Amino acid sequence: MAGAAVEGTAERRLLVLGAGPAQLGLLEAAQQQGIFTIAVDRDPGAPGFRFASRRAIVSTEDELGVERLADAERVDGIVSPGSDWPVAVAARVAEKLALPHPIAPQTAILATSKLRQRERFAEAGVPQPGYAVCRSPEDAAEAVRELGYPCVVKAPDLQGQKGLTLVRSEAELAGAVAFAIAAARSGFCLIEQLVDGPEVTVNAFVVDGRFVPLTVTDRIVAEPPAFGVALAHVWPAAHADGAVEAARAAAEALELRDGPVYVQLRVGREGAQVVELAARVGGGHDAELCEAAVGVDLNGLAIAAAFGDEVTPPAPEPRAGGAAVRFLVAPPGALEQVTGIEQASALPGIRFVRVYRDPGYIYVPLRRGSDRAGAILATGDSAGDALARADAAAKRVRFETVNAEALV
């Protein structure tokens, strides 16, 4: 593993919060290390369970349930990859059970609240979009007079496009505010300026306060109504100016000292601005892309940090001219079968083809990241070449579904 000094892991036990598509890479990495993993997810059909030593049908947001499970299983570490809210659950449970953990509970609270992030970024001078806190459509109408259209309305304490809407006109505002407030845990919403520019993601790892950037990727996203859903991550980014510096400032503002960091930004006319930060491994196979692109095992680093192992700063070195994760989208309906996986996997530069769900799963129209059906990781001579290879592989994969019209 590049960049980490890891102790013998054969007898160690790791509690992983989540077993969905966003946790597949870390669970597989832990299995390959010989770690005994207990995967927690409320979905009995979660695809990550195939890599777990033991499964627990428990919500990752059930903090008392997670604490009892961690205590009963006598785990040596706890980690929340690819999902925001459980990051704080993991930090608090680790503290209660005196387990090593890279994030303090107070830091995890900042990392899982979009509002608290915005406030801390403002205090520290981190470049970010203008925003306002709103509790009613009337508050929102007043805020938008200053922020302008288009704007983004979001729940401040959710992820995965839950409660998120792109608002382009006054006619759309009230409905978006009601949608966000209904979804939020907190009873209010955030309204943010939409920075006019491409989206990028910075993946990094922090070691004893040292921020080490690993990859900067262009984030290709879907059109509304699937606003914010990534269709691809492409490295190296063509629009990376100032992104690393802004991401570093964001991590320092939240006082992150150790562990993985995932930062989404938009690069506009005024430079890179931080959309949000997560103190975890990215949920879109970012770690697997990182290893293919620059040779750093980010999943392994996250596991080492969860166990409290000594981690040396990683040293990324390009291993390919370009790399891309391209997500697969299935037609709505009940899945009967998937064909073409072997043909897609055999194409040049294809590192993996992942299909998340088994036959019988019901796909809905793409609205959120969790609606995606799978992913392809490809490398190539350049970013464009890697994406073209991933696209070619995606054309080979066919999802056969039935009764699609009844579900739309």
N, C-alpha and C positions, 0 to 999 in steps of 0.2 A: 504494500500500500504506500503510495507516494505521500510523504510528508507526515506520517504518523508513526510513533513508536508504540506498538500495541502489545500488551502482555498476553500470556496464554489465555485463550478464550474458551477452551473446551468445556469447562464446568460452569461458566458464568451464565447468568440468566438475565434476559433483557425484556422489559415490558414495552411493547410498541403500541402507541395509541393510534389506532386506525389500521384497517386492512384493505382499504380501497385502492383504486388505481394509483393514487398519489403516494402510497406507501410501498408499492411493489418493489421498487429498486432497493430500498433499505432492507426490507424483509429478506429479499433474495441475497443481498450482501451478507447479512447476519447468518443466514443458513450456510453460505459458502465458508464462513469463518468457523463454523461448528458451534455457534452460540445457541443456547436453548432460548427460544423466543416464545413469549406469550403475547399473541396479537389480540387486541381489543377492538371490537366493532359491533354495532347494533344490527348490522345486516348479516344474516346467516350465510348469504351467498357472496360475501365479499371476496374478490379475487385474490387478495393477499393471503388468505388463510392457507392457500396451497403451500406457502413457504414457511408457515409457522409450525413450531413444535407443539404448541397447544393453542387452542382458540377459546376466546371468552366472548360470549354474546352480551356485551355490555356497551352502553353508549360511552363514547369518549368524553362526553360532557358530564357524565355522572361521576362527580369528583369523589363522593363517598364510596361508590362502588369500585372505582379505580384504586382508591387508597386501600380498601379491604383486600382487593385482589393482589395488589403489590405486596402487602404484608403477608398474606397467606402463601403466596408463591415464593417469598423470600428472594425477591429479585435484587440484582446488583446494580441495576440502572434502569432508567425510564426515559423514553424519547418520544417526541411527537413530530414526525416528518410530514411535510406536505399539507398540513392543516393548522390553521391559526389558533382557534380557541383552545384546543387541548394543550397548546404550549404553556399556557398559564396553569392548567390543571397539573401537567407534569412537574412544573417547577414547585408548586405548593405541596404536592404529594411527596416529592423528593425531599423537601425540607422537613416535612412532618416525620418522615421515616429515616431521616439522617442519611439519605443516599447522596452520592456525588451528583452534581448537576451543573452544567455550564451557565445556567441562567438563574439569577436570583428572582424570587417571586415578584418583587416590586418592579424589576426590569421587565419581566414577562407581562405584567399588566400594561405597561407602556407599549409593548410590542404587539398586543392583541386588541388595542383600542385605537381606532383611526382618529378619534377626537383627541385623545391624550397625546398621540403622536403629533398631530397638527399643532397642538399647543406647545409641546416641547420643541418642535422644529422652529416654530416662530420665535421662541425664546433664544434659541441658539443661532438664528439667522440661516437656517437650512433653506435653500431655494425650494419652494413648493407652490402649488396653485393657490389662488385666493379661495377662501372658504367661509361658510357661515353655518351656525347651528340653528336649526329650525324645529319648532314644535307644532306648527300648523301651516296650512296653505297660505295664510295671511303673512306669517313670518317669512315664508319662502318667497312670496311675491315681492316683499320689501328687499330681501337679500339679492334677488336676481336683478333688481334695478341697478345695483352696483356691480354685480359679478357679470351680468350679461348672458346672452344665449350664444351658442349652446352651452349647457352646463350638465353636470353629473349629479344626480341625487342618489344617495346611498345610505344604508344602515351603517352606523359607526362601529358595530361590534359583530359583523358577520363577514364571511368570505364566499368565494365561489359564485359571484354574481347574485347572491341572494339579496333581494331588496334594492338592486342596482338598476338605474334607468338613465339613459341618455335623453335629455330634454332639449328639444330644438325650438320650442315655441311656447308661448304663454298657455295655449290650449292643452299642452301636455303636462304642465307643472303640477296642478292639484292632484291628479291621479298618481303621479310619480311620488309625491310627498306622502300620500296616504299609503301607498304600497311599501315605501321604505319604513315608515313608522310602524306599520302593522308587523313587519318582519323583524324589526329591531328588538333587542332585549331591553333597551334603555328608554323607549318612549319618545325618542326624537330622531332626527335625521341630519345628515350633513349635505350641504350643497356646495359643490366645488366648481371652479372654472375648469373648462375643458381646454387644456393647452393644445394649441394647434401645432401638431408635429408628430413624428413617429414615436412609437413605444419601444423601450429597451428594458432589458433586465440585467442587473448586475448580480452575479453569484460570487460570494466571497466567504472566507473563513477568518475568524478572529482568534488570535492566540495571545493571551495575556495582554489584551488591549491593542494588539497590532492587527490592523485590518489588511488582509491579503486578498486582493481581487483575483478571481480565477477566470471567469468568462463574462463577456458582455455580449448579449444576444439581441438581435432584432426580434420583436414580438409581433407576429402577423396575427391580426385579430379578425373575428367575424363581424359582419354587418349587423345592425339592429334587426330583429329583437334580441339577438344573441350578443349584445354589446359587451365588450370586455372579455369574451371567450377567446382564448388563444387557439389558433389553428396551426401555428408553427412557431418554433424558436430556431433562429438561424445565427450561427457563429462563423466568422467574427462579424460583429455588428457594423453596418455601414454608417450608423448615426450615433456614434459613441462619444462625441465631443462633450467633455465635462461630466459624463455619467459617473465615472469612478469617483471623482472628487466629491460630487453631490452625495453619492451613496456612502462614502466614507464619513462625510459630515453627519449624515443621518444616523449612522451606527454610533458615532461618538456622542451625538446628542442624547441618545437613549442609553448611554453608558454600557454598551455591550462589551463584555470583556473576553468572552470565549464562545466558540461554537459557530455554526453556519449562519449566514445572513443572506437573505433574498430580497432585493430591492427593485421595485418597478418604478420607472421614470418615463417622462415624456420630454423630448428634446425639441423645444420650440425656438422662436426668434430670440428669446431672452436666455437661451441656454437650457441645460438639463434641469428639470424640476422633479422632485420626489413625489410620486403618487402614493406609495405606501411601502413599508418595510415589514418583513417577517423574520423573526429570529428562529429560523428553521431551514431545512433543505426544501428547495422548491418542489412543488407538486406536479410538475409537467415533465418528469424525467430529466430535470436539469442536472442532477448529479451524474447520470449516465452520459449525458452529453459532455459534461465537464471532463470525465475520464477519457472519452473518445477524442476530445479536442486538445486537451492540455495535459493528459496523463495523471491527473489528481483524482484519487478515489475519495470523492466528497462524502459518499455514504459511509465509507470506512472511517473517515474523520469524525462524522457525526456520532457514530457508534462509540468510538474511542472517547469522545467528549462526554457522552452519556455515562460511561463507566468511570470517568474521572482519571483516565490514563493521561500520562504526559504526552502532549502533542507538539511536535516541532512544526514551525511554520511551513506550509506546503510551498513547493517551488514549481509553478506551472511552466511547462515547455510545450509549444505546439507539436502535436502528433499528426496533424492533418492540415490541409489548406483550408478546409471548411467542414462544418458539421451542422446537422439539422435534425430536429425532432418534428415530425409531421404527424398531426393527429388525424385519426380516422373517424368519420361520421357515418352512422348507419341510417338507412331509411326508417321512418317510424313503423312500429309493428312488433310482433312477437318473433324473436329470432328463431329461425329453423336451422340454418347452418351457415358456416363461413367457409368460402373456398378461396384458393389462390395464395394461401399463406406460404406454402413451400416455394412456389414460383417467385413470389415477391422476395422471399428470404435469399434466394439464389442469385439475385441481381448484384452487379458490382457495387461495392461500398455499403451494402446494407448490414448493419450491426445487429439489429433485431427487428422483429415484427411482433408486436404485442396485441392480442385481442383480449379485452377485459372480461367479457361475459360469455356464459355458456348458453346453449340452446334453451329456449323458453323465456329468456329475459325479454322484457318489453321495453323497446326504445321509444322515446318521445321526441318531438321536434327539438332541435338544438336550441337551448336557451341558456344553459349553464355549463361550466366545465365538466360537471359530473355526467352530462348527457353524451360526452364523447365515447366512442366505441373502442378505441385502441390507439396505438401509436407506432410510428416507424422511426428508428434512429439510423441515419446515414452519414457517411463521411465522403469527402471528395477533394478535388484539387482547389476548390474555392467555395465560398458560401453558396454562390449560385449553383455550382455543380452538385454540392451536397443536397440542396433542396430539390434540384431536378431529379436526382436519383431517388430521393424519398417520394417525390410525386409519381415517378414511374412505378415504384413498388406499390404505392397506394392504388394505382389503377388495376393492379392484378388482384387485389383483395375484394371479394364480393360478399356482402352481407345479404342473405336471403331472409326476408321477413314476410309475414302474412298479416292481413287485417289492418294494413296501415291506414286506410281511409277512416276507419272507425275510431282511430286514436288521435287524429289530427284535430 
